[in-house]
Amino acid sequence: MRRFVRRGLPAAVAAIALAATATAASGAVYVVTVAPRTAPKGGRAAASGPKAGDRSVTTVVPNTEQPAALKRVVDPDFLVVADGPVTAKKLQGVSHLKRVRDVITVDAGAVQLQGGRVNMFAVDPSAFRSWTPPGTAKNDGLWNALAQDRFVVSDEVQQQLGLRESMQYPVLGRAQMFVTMGGSGSLGLPGINVLVGRETGRKIGLVRDIALLVNAPGADLNNLGTRLRKVVGEHSQVIDLHQSATQPKGQPAQKQPSSGRPGTYLALYQQSAGVCPGLSWTVLAAIGQIESDHGRNAGPSSAGALGPMQFMPATWRIYGVDGDGDGKADIMDPYDAVPAAAKYLCASGAGRGGSGLYHAVFAYNHSPAYVNNVLSLARAYARRYS
């Protein structure tokens, strides 16, 4: 049976592709992803640069460059993720829109860090610090660390992944690098977990100039969002950061309520667990967070996996359900996808708990690290919502 999650072994990161939409009410962030280089015949991936030891791993050596001092703080109104690198012409078009005062582009991608999948921005520390929350913007230590080729993470991700400052960790994107953690703080962008410098991001293989932040004081945000999509591209993701800010911290993404249906992902996970007696909703919530960040990054993956629970279409034809009774089993609809995931887990023995649950999650993704991440995160959900 084909696995329906988008990641198998830790090295199998999704290919370059723009994540699909989720619900507008979630204020979701959608980030492009990066893939390892295709290995040539003989099984070894091509490595750039010197062939010392014939290894494809690069270690970053910190430099001594210092970022410019903070001069002002910019409040971002929109995050836009394009379907391809933002050209100078498109950037100029955005800057000429009514009320737009500031625009900045960043490189972006989804990578693997410490066995987890994170969304990464590669930025110019001197320019980007102004766009972060005031406490973070004023923290010289974080921006000095970025300038010295270290990475900075959100406080939440540091806690989830157990990261320690000044320790080196492997970061896997298009290439693998060992990078030192330089600190943590509030990044202020929903779904963005890690920052690196531009040069480090390019070595990892992030997509250049794929996202931009827009500051437009006094603008009609609904109207501006429509105009941004027209300028950047109809398939771009335009996220109103003020709407995103209303999402409670730590709460699974909101979905617009409708009659007879759960109004949040949290309630949907809880309801869907009933499909499989003995399965805790926290396992569904953990898988939903890891696979799509509760619908924020719904694919398609490089392997063709789709939806908030990342089904392969062939597997969906077997396990897909019409969870909301609308006459369709829609792989992209969380009301169908979440109970379908519960059905698949149950068929693999999840309702028995113990080793049965372990093997069921392993069937979802054939990686012991993945199973451990799911079970650890499920325990964290149980503690938080008990």
N, C-alpha and C positions, 0 to 999 in steps of 0.2 A: 504494500500500500504506500502511495506517495505521501510524504509529510506535507502538511498544509501550512506550516509556518514558514516565514521567509528566511530564517537563519538556521543553518544546520550546525556544522562545526564552527568554532569561534572565528575562523578565518573567512567564513562565507558571508561577508558583508554585502548588502544589496548594491546593485549597479547604479550608475548615475541615472537618476530619474527624479522627476518632481513628484512629491507626494500628492495624493489626491485629496479632495475636499472632505471635510467632516461637517458637523452641524454648525451653522453660522453663529448660533448662540454660545458655542463653546469658546469663542475667541481663540481658536486653535492656531497653533504655529505649525507650518509645514515646511520641511527642510529637505533639500536634495540629499541624496546619499551617494557614497563613493564605493567603488569595488576594488578588490585586489587586482593586480595585473594578471592577465592570462598567462599561465605558465607555458613556455615553449616546449616542444617535444623533448622528452628526456626528463620532464617532471619538475625542473627547477625554474622558479620565477626569475625573469631577467632583472638584474639590479643595475641601477645607474651608478656612475662614478667608479672609483677603484674597486677591484675585486678582492680585497683583502679577506682571505678566508672564504671567498666565494659566498658571502652571506648577503642577504637582501635587507638586513636590519641596519638602521642608521641611528647613531647616538648623537643627540644635540649637545654641543659644547656651548655653555652660556657665554654671551659677550658682555661688554660693560656699558653698552649704550643706555642712556637715561631718557625717559620720555619727557616731553615738554610739560611745564607746570600747568595745572588746571586754571583756565581763565574764566570759564562760565559753564553752567549746566544747561543742557538742552533737553527739553521734554519731548520724547518721541511720540507722535500721534499714530503712526502706521508702521508696521513691518510688512514689506512686500517681498515675496519670494517669487522670482520669475521662472519661466520655463526654459530659460537659457541665459547666458551672461548678459547683463544689462549693458547695452552699447552707450557710447558717448552721446549719440543722438537721443536715445531714450532718456538718459539721465538729464540732458538739457531740457527735454520736454517736461519732465517732472518738475524741474526747478522753476519753470515758467508758469506752472499752474497757479491759479489765484490763491493767495494766502500762504503758499509754501515759502518758508524762510530758510530752512536748512535741509540738506539731503546728504547722506553718506552711504557708500556701498561697502559690502563686506563679502569675503569668501565664506562659503558654508558647506557643510556636509554632515552626514551621520557616520560615526566611527565607533569602534569598540575600544573601551577603556576598562581595564580591570575586570574583564568578563561581562561588562554591561554595555548596552548600546546608548550612546549619548549624541546629542546634537551640538555641533561645534561651529563657532564663528572664528574666522581668522581676521584680525583687525590690526590697524595701526594704533598702538597704545596712545600716542599723543593726541590723535584725532578722536578716537572712539570713547575715551574716558568721559567726555562731556555728555555722552548719551546715556550714561548709567545713573542709577539713583545717587543722590548727593553724597551719602555716606561712603558709597563705593568709589565715586568719582574723586573724592578727596583722599582716598587711601593710597598714598604714594607707593606703599610696599607692593600692592597688587600690580600696579602699572610698571613699576621697576622690574617685577618678576616677568611680565610679558615681554618687556624690552630685552630681557636676558634669556629669551627663548624658553621660558618655563610656561606651564599652563595654569590657568585659574579656573576654578569650578564654582558652581553655585553651592551655597551652604547645604542645601538638601542633598545634592549628589555626593558631596563629600561624606555626609553621614551614611547615605545608602550604600556607597561602595567601599566605605572604610578607608578612605584615602588619607595619607599623612603628608603634611608639608615637608618639603626637602627630599622626599623619596622619589625615585625614578619608577615610571610605569610604562609598559608597552602600549602604544596607541596604534591601532590598526585601521588604516583607510585603504587608499590605493597602494600605499607602501606602509611598512611598519617602522616605527621609530620609538626609541626610549626617550621619554621627556620627563623632566622633573616638575613636580607639583610646586607651584609658587605661592599658593594661598587660596582662600575662598571668600565669597561675599555674595551679596544680593546683586544679581545681574539685571533684574528688572524686565526681562523679556520672557514671556511664557513659552516653555518648551526648549529654550536655549540653555544648555547645561555647562558648556565649557568654552573658554576663550583661549586662543593662542595668537602669537604674532603672525603677520602675513607670510613671512618666509617659512616659518615652521608649518603653517597650513598648506603651503604650496608643496613642501616636501612630502607631507602626508597624502596630498592629492585632493584637497578640497576644491570645489568648483569656484573659479574666480568670478568675482563681481556678480554673484547669483542672487544676492539679496540686498535690499536697501532699507534704510530707516528714513522717515519723513517727519519733519516738524513743521506744523502749519497752524500757528496761533490764530484762534478766532474763526477757523474754517468750519463750514458745514460738513461734518465728517461723513455723512452718508453720501453727499454729492461728491466730495473729494475722493472717497473710496471708489466710486464708479469711474471717475476721470483717471485715477491712477491705473486702474485695470485697462482702460482703453489705451493709455500711453505705453505701459510696460508690456502688455499682452493679455489677451482675453483668457488665457489659461494660467495666468499668474494668480498667486494666493495673496489677497490683500487683507491684512489683519488689523482691525481697529484695536489698538492697545488699551484704550480707555474702557472698551467693553470687556476686554480680557481681564482688566484689573478688578472687575467686580466678581470674578470667580474666587470663591473662598480658598485660601491656601490649603493644600493637601486634599481638597475635595475632588473626586473624579469629575471629568468635564460634564457640564450641563447639556441637556438636550431639551428642546422646546417640548413642554408637556402637551399631550393630547388625551382625549377622553379614554379612560380605561388603561392607560399605559404609564409605566414609570416615568417620572420627570427628570431623573438623573441617571448617570451611568451607575452610581452606587446602588440605587434602587433596582436597576436592571440586573446587575450582578446578583443581588440578593434574591430577586424573583426567579432568575434563570437557574440558580442552583437547585431549585425544586425539581428540575428535569432529572436530576441524578441524586436520589436519596443517599445521604452520607457524604456528599461533596460540599465543602464549605464555599460560600460565595467569595471568600477571601482569595481562593485559588484562581477563580475567574477574574477577579479584580487585578491580581498580580500579573496574570497572563495578558490581560487587556492593557495594563500599563507598559509592560515590556514590549509587546508587539506593536502597539500603535499609539501609546500615550493616551489611552481612552479616546480613540478615534481621531486624534490630531494628525496622525501620519498613516493613512489608510492604504498606501500603495498606489500603483502596483510595484512589487519588488522586482528584482532582476530575474527571479525564477517565475514570476507571474502571480505570486500570492496577492490576495486582495482583501480589503475590508478591515474593520476594526480588530478582528481576531485572526487575520492573515490566513485565510483558507486558500489552498490551491483549487482552481476551478474543478478539476477531476474529483477531488475529495469532497467538494461542496455538493456535487451531484449525488453523492451517497449520503452525506450527513446534513446537508442544508435543510432548514426547517422554515416554515412560515410562522414565525413567533408572534406576530401581531395580528394574524388573521385577515390580512388584506388581500389574500389570494396569490401572493408572490413570495417566493423564497429568495430574497435579495442578498447577495453576498456582501454588499456595501452597507446594508441597513443594520445597525446595531441591534434592533429589536429581533432580527432574525439570526444574526451572527453569534451573539452571546449565548442564546440557548442552544445553538448548533454546536458551539464549542463544548458546552456542558454535555451534550449528547455524545460527542466524540470521546471526551474524557471518560464518560461512564462506560462506553463500550470497551475502553482500554483498562477498566478496573478501578477508576478513581474513587468510586463509592465505597470501596472496601477499606480505604485509608491505609496508613502504614506503607508497606512495600507496594501495595496496589496503587496508591496515589503516586508514589515515586515513579513506577513504571509507566503510569498513564501520562504523566508530564513528560517523561522521557520519550514516549511515543509522539508527543506533540512536537518535540524538538530533540533530536538525538545528540544531546550534549549534557554531560553531568553538570557542567557549570551553569547551564541554563536551568536545569532542575533545581539546583541549589539556590539560584537567584529567585526563582518563582516561590519556592517554599519559604525562603527568608522574608521575602516581601509580603507573602500571605500572613506570616506571623506578625509582621509590623502592622498590617491592616487590622488584624484581630485585636492587637493591643490598642490601636487608635480608636476603634469604633466599638469596643466592648463596653 
